[in-house]
Amino acid sequence: ETLLWFRAAELKHSRVAMLAFVGWCMNGAGYHFPGYLSEAEGVTFESLSKLAPKEAWEAMPTSGKAQIVFSIFIAEVVSEMYKPHYTQVRAATAPPAVLAPSRRSIIRHTYPPPHPPPRPATTSTRLAA
């Protein structure tokens, strides 16, 4: 059970790290959403994209940071509600709502099928008379 929990935690953390890296790269490249992040504070997505990624995070309003944390919280709650719970299943499973419809179909279409094993050489057991 503990190993399944560690496995799920590692998968979740790696996905968050990948998302953060993509966000960092998008910000560094200057891509941004249109419009305001906070009209009340006059912060636009464009103004944040002109800053370095760390400075953009510091310039983000507290309400924006709270929305990010709340979204992560909701995703965690939803993933923990799936039955059977990933720590109670004896077979290796991944946290729900994250995988494609079928892992086997992904593997089937990604990797070529293995070649059949070579046929054994046939030898005649009859002796020449």
DOVOGU-530702 format. One line per 3 residues: number of its first residue (from 1); their letters; for each residue z negated, x, y negated of N, C-alpha, C, CB. Coordinates in steps of 0.1 Angstrom, whole numbers, plus 5000, padded with zeros to 4 digits. Each point is the difference from the previous one (the first is absolute). Glycine has a CB too. Layout:
% residues N
NUM = a = Z/X/Y/Z/X/Y/Z/X/Y/Z/X/Y | ...
END
This chain:
% residues 129
1 = etl = 5000/5008/5012/5000/4992/4988/5000/5009/4987/4988/4981/5013 | 5004/5029/4988/4999/5009/4988/5014/5007/4997/4975/5004/5005 | 5031/5000/5006/5013/5007/4998/5010/4990/4994/4995/5016/5019
4 = lwf = 5005/4972/4986/5010/4990/4994/4997/4998/4986/5002/4989/5022 | 4985/5011/4974/4997/4998/4986/5005/5012/4991/4980/4986/5007 | 5018/5026/4999/5004/5012/4993/5016/5000/4998/4980/5013/5009
7 = raa = 5026/4983/5002/5015/4999/5000/5005/4990/4989/5000/5006/5025 | 4994/4983/4975/5004/4990/4990/4997/5005/4986/4995/4981/5016 | 4994/5025/4982/4996/5006/4987/5010/5010/4995/4976/4995/5004
10 = elk = 5028/5014/5006/5010/5010/4997/5013/4994/4996/4988/5016/5016 | 5017/4974/4991/5012/4993/4997/5000/4994/4986/5004/4996/5024 | 4985/4998/4973/4999/4993/4986/4999/5011/4989/4988/4981/5011
13 = hsr = 5005/5030/4991/4999/5010/4990/5014/5007/4998/4975/5003/5006 | 5032/4999/5005/5013/5007/4999/5010/4991/4992/4995/5013/5022 | 5004/4974/4981/5009/4991/4992/4997/5000/4986/5002/4986/5020
16 = vam = 4985/5014/4976/4996/5000/4986/5005/5013/4994/4980/4985/5005 | 5018/5026/5002/5005/5013/4995/5015/5000/4997/4981/5011/5012 | 5026/4984/4998/5015/4999/4998/5004/4992/4988/5003/5003/5025
19 = laf = 4990/4985/4973/5003/4992/4989/4997/5007/4987/4996/4979/5014 | 4993/5028/4986/4995/5007/4988/5010/5011/4996/4976/4995/5005 | 5029/5012/5006/5010/5010/4997/5013/4995/4995/4990/5013/5018
22 = vgw = 5015/4976/4987/5012/4993/4995/4998/4996/4985/5006/4992/5023 | 4982/5002/4974/4997/4996/4987/5000/5012/4990/4987/4981/5009 | 5007/5030/4996/4999/5012/4992/5014/5005/4997/4978/5006/5010
25 = cmn = 5031/4995/5000/5014/5004/4998/5007/4991/4991/5000/5011/5023 | 4999/4976/4978/5007/4991/4992/4995/5001/4985/5003/4984/5020 | 4985/5018/4978/4995/5002/4987/5005/5013/4994/4979/4987/5005
28 = gag = 5020/5023/5003/5005/5013/4995/5015/5000/4997/4982/5011/5014 | 5026/4981/4993/5014/4999/4997/5003/4991/4989/5004/5004/5024 | 4986/4989/4971/5002/4991/4988/5004/4986/5003/5007/5020/4988
31 = yhf = 4993/4976/5025/5003/4986/5003/4988/4991/4997/5016/5008/5019 | 4987/4980/4977/4989/4991/4996/5005/4985/5001/4990/5018/4985 | 5000/4973/5016/5003/4986/5000/5002/4996/4985/4986/4996/5021
34 = pgy = 5022/4993/4977/5002/4996/4986/4987/4992/4996/5025/4999/5003 | 4973/5000/4984/4990/4992/4994/4987/5007/4998/5011/4981/5010 | 4979/5010/4987/4986/5005/4997/4991/5000/5013/5003/4991/4977
37 = lse = 4989/5020/5023/4990/5000/5010/4988/4992/4995/5007/5023/5008 | 4990/4978/4979/4990/4992/4994/5004/4997/4986/4982/5011/5014 | 5021/4977/4983/5004/4996/4987/4989/5000/4990/5017/4986/5010
40 = aeg = 4971/5011/4995/4988/5000/4991/4997/5014/4995/4991/4981/5012 | 5011/5030/4996/4998/5013/4996/5012/5008/4995/4981/5000/5016 | 5031/4993/4985/5012/5006/4996/5005/5011/5008/4994/4993/4978
43 = vtf = 5003/5007/5035/5005/5010/5009/5012/4995/5008/4976/5009/5002 | 5035/4999/4997/5012/4996/5007/5002/5010/5012/5010/4990/4979 | 4997/5005/5031/5004/5009/5011/5007/5012/4995/5000/4981/5016
46 = esl = 5009/5017/4974/5008/5011/4995/4991/5011/4993/5019/4984/4997 | 4971/5011/4996/4991/5010/4993/4993/5009/5011/4998/4984/4980 | 4998/5010/5031/4993/5007/5010/5010/5010/5008/4983/4981/5002
49 = skl = 5030/5015/4999/5009/5008/5007/5003/5013/4992/5010/4980/5011 | 4987/5020/4976/5003/5012/4992/4989/5010/5002/5013/4986/4984 | 4975/5010/5021/4989/5009/5002/5001/5007/5014/4986/4986/4985
52 = apk = 5006/5025/5016/4999/5006/5014/4992/4990/5009/5000/5024/4990 | 5002/4977/5023/4994/4990/5009/4985/4999/4998/5018/5004/5016 | 4975/5007/4983/4985/4999/4998/4996/4994/4987/4998/5020/5015
55 = eaw = 5010/4983/4974/4997/4994/4987/5003/4986/5000/5005/5022/4989 | 5006/4974/5018/5003/4985/5001/4989/4992/5007/5025/5007/5001 | 4969/4999/5009/4989/4993/5007/4988/4999/4990/5008/5009/5023
58 = eam = 4989/5001/4970/4989/4999/4990/5003/4991/4989/4994/5023/5006 | 5019/4975/4990/5003/4991/4989/5001/4986/5005/5012/5019/4989 | 4989/4978/5024/5001/4987/5005/4987/4992/4996/5015/5008/5019
61 = pts = 4986/4980/4977/4988/4992/4997/4992/4997/5012/5012/4989/4982 | 4975/5009/5016/4991/4998/5011/5004/4988/5008/4981/5010/4987 | 5024/4980/5007/5004/4987/5007/5012/5004/5010/4993/4986/4980
64 = gka = 5016/5023/5016/5011/5004/5009/4994/5007/5012/5016/5002/4981 | 4975/5007/5017/4993/5007/5011/4993/4990/5009/4998/5021/4986 | 4996/4969/5008/4992/4990/5008/5010/4992/5009/4982/4999/4982
67 = qiv = 5030/4998/5013/5010/4993/5007/5004/5008/5013/5008/4988/4979 | 4994/5025/5019/5004/5008/5011/4989/5000/5011/5014/5015/4984 | 4974/4987/5012/4988/5000/5009/4999/4987/5007/4988/5017/4986
70 = fsi = 5014/4972/5007/4999/4986/5005/5011/4998/5011/4989/4992/4978 | 5023/5012/5019/5011/4999/5009/4997/5007/5013/5016/4998/4981 | 4979/5014/5018/4996/5008/5012/4989/4992/5008/5007/5022/4989
73 = fia = 4984/4973/5004/4989/4992/5006/5005/4988/5008/4985/5008/4982 | 5024/4985/5012/5006/4988/5007/5008/5005/5012/5001/4987/4978 | 5006/5023/5021/5008/5005/5012/4990/5004/5011/5019/5008/4985
76 = evv = 4970/4998/5012/4990/5004/5010/4994/4988/5006/4995/5021/4988 | 5001/4969/5004/4994/4988/5006/5010/4993/5009/4986/4997/4979 | 5026/5002/5017/5010/4993/5009/5002/5007/5013/5012/4991/4979
79 = sem = 4989/5023/5020/5002/5007/5012/4988/5000/5010/5016/5015/4987 | 4972/4983/5007/4988/4999/5009/4999/4987/5006/4989/5017/4985 | 5017/4973/5010/4999/4986/5005/5009/4997/5012/4994/4993/4977
82 = ykp = 5016/5016/5026/5008/4998/5012/4993/5001/5013/5019/5009/4986 | 4984/4982/5023/4994/5000/5013/5010/5004/5011/4982/4983/4992 | 5016/5024/5018/4987/5008/5002/4999/5011/4990/5001/4993/5024
85 = hyt = 4987/5011/4973/4998/5011/4991/5004/5013/5006/4980/4987/4990 | 5026/5022/5002/5005/5012/5006/4990/5009/5006/5017/4998/4983 | 4970/5000/5015/4990/5008/5007/4996/4994/5013/4992/5009/4978
88 = qvr = 5012/4979/5024/4996/4993/5012/5011/5000/5011/4985/4985/4986 | 5026/5019/5011/5012/5000/5009/4999/5014/5008/5014/4984/4985 | 4988/5015/5027/4999/5012/5008/5013/5008/5000/4983/4989/5015
91 = aat = 5028/5004/4984/5013/5007/4999/5002/5005/4986/5010/4986/5018 | 4997/5025/4980/5002/5005/4987/5009/4991/4991/4998/5023/5009 | 4996/4972/4980/5008/4991/4992/4998/5005/4985/4997/4980/5016
94 = app = 5012/5016/4976/5000/5004/4986/4993/4988/4992/5021/5015/5002 | 4974/4988/4986/4995/4989/4992/5011/4990/4998/4984/5015/4989 | 5013/4972/5011/5010/4990/4998/5007/4999/4987/4987/4987/5016
97 = avl = 5024/5006/4983/5007/4997/4988/5006/5013/4993/4985/4980/4997 | 5016/5030/5011/5005/5013/4994/5013/5004/5008/4977/5006/4993 | 5024/4991/5019/5011/5005/5008/5012/4990/4998/4985/5011/5017
100 = aps = 5027/4995/4987/5012/4991/5000/4998/4990/5012/5015/5019/4990 | 4994/4971/5011/4999/4990/5010/4998/5006/5014/5013/4985/4986 | 4994/5025/5017/4998/5006/5014/5002/5015/4999/5009/4979/5010
103 = rrs = 4980/5028/4994/5001/5015/5000/5010/5004/5011/4976/5002/4993 | 5026/4991/5018/5009/5004/5010/5014/4999/4994/4985/4992/5018 | 5018/4998/4974/5014/4999/4995/5003/5012/4990/4999/4975/5003
106 = iir = 4991/5029/4990/5002/5011/4991/5003/5013/5008/4984/4990/4983 | 5008/5012/5028/5002/5012/5008/5013/4999/5007/4975/5002/5003 | 5029/4986/5002/5012/4998/5007/5012/5004/4991/4989/4982/5015
109 = hty = 5011/5014/4973/5011/5002/4991/5000/5014/4993/5000/4975/4996 | 4989/5031/5005/4998/5013/4993/5004/5012/5010/4982/4990/4986 | 5014/5009/5026/5003/5011/5009/5010/4996/5010/4977/5008/4997
112 = ppp = 5032/5001/5007/5010/4996/5010/4993/4999/5014/5018/5012/4987 | 4988/4980/5021/4993/4998/5013/5001/5013/5008/5006/4976/5000 | 4984/5027/5008/5000/5012/5008/5011/5000/5010/4976/5002/4997
115 = hpp = 5029/5010/5007/5011/5001/5010/4994/4997/5013/5013/5017/4986 | 4994/4977/5023/4995/4998/5014/4998/5013/5007/5011/4977/5001 | 4979/5024/5008/4998/5012/5007/5012/5004/5008/4975/4995/5000
118 = prp = 5027/5018/5002/5012/5004/5008/4998/4995/5015/5004/5020/4985 | 5007/4977/5021/4999/4995/5014/4997/5012/5009/5016/4981/4995 | 4976/5017/5015/4998/5012/5009/5013/5002/5008/4975/4995/5002
121 = att = 5027/5018/5001/5012/5004/5008/4999/4994/5014/5003/5021/4987 | 5007/4973/5017/5000/4994/5014/5004/5010/5010/5005/4977/4991 | 4988/5025/5019/5003/5009/5011/5002/4992/5012/4988/5019/4989
124 = str = 5021/4985/5019/5003/4993/5012/4990/5005/5011/5024/4998/4994 | 4970/4993/5012/4990/5004/5011/5007/5001/5013/4982/4988/4987 | 5030/5008/5014/5008/5002/5012/5004/5014/5002/5008/4976/4999
127 = laa = 4991/5029/5012/5004/5014/5003/5014/4999/5006/4977/5008/5003 | 5031/5002/4993/5013/5000/5006/4999/5003/5015/5010/5008/4978 | 4997/4985/5030/4999/5001/5015/5010/5010/5005/4991/4977/5002
END
